[in-house]
Amino acid sequence: MGDKAVAEMSFEEAMAELESVVGRLESSQVALDDSIKLYERGASLKKHCEAKLKQAEEKVAQITLSPDGQPDGLKPVEG
């Protein structure tokens, strides 16, 4: 398990560690206490990845296209 704080991770780092956590949990070769810690870490990583994806979706939603299909700038996201 990584020592880096989840909040400091990039999306890619968090996804890589989440995949590792899932693999370890699926292996059934982890002690119960360690499984609980892994599950908690995995839940935190999943939440972080979802937040990063939402931020990216919001940024993409801000991009408007000109009539010729080219990016025309940014517009504020409402909500």
N, C-alpha and C positions, 0 to 999 in steps of 0.2 A: 504494500500500500504506500502511496506517495506521501511525502511529508509536506508538500506544497499546499497552501491554503486554497480551497476550491475557488474562492472569490478572486484569487489572483491568476487563475488559469485561463488560457485561451479556450475557445470552443474545441479546437483540435486536441489540446492536452486533456481536457475533461473527457472527451469522447474516448480517447485512447485508454485512459485510466478506467473509465466505466466499462469498456469492453474487457479489460483485464479483471476487474472485480466480478463481472458476470461469469467469466470463464472459471475463476477460482471457486465461486459459489456453485457452479454446475458440476465441478469436479468431485464434489462430495468428500473431499479429503481435507476439509477444514474443520477444526474444532468448533463446537457450538458457540463459545464466546467470540471466537474470531469471525464466525459467520455473522453474528449479530453486528459486530463492528464493520464488517465488509458491507452488509446490507445498509447500514446507516450511511456509510461513505457513498455507496452507490446511489442512494436516494438523494443525497446532497448534490452529487455530480449530475444526476438526471435533471434536477431542478435548475441547476446552473446552465446546463445545455439548453433547456427550454427557454430560459430567459435570454440567452445569447441569440437563439433563433428568432425570438420575438423582436429583439432589437434590430436584427438584420432585416426582417420582414418589414418593419416600420420604415427603415431607411430606403428599402426598395420601393415601398408604396409612395414615398415622397417624390420619386423621379417621375417627371411628366415627359411625354413624347411630343415632338412637333408633328405637324401633318405629314412630313416625309418619313416619320418613324425614328428620327434621331432624338437623343436625349435633349430636352429643351430647358432643363433647369430643375430646381427643386420647388416643391410647394409644401407648405406646412401640413403636418398630419393633424387631423381633427380628432378630438376625443380625449 
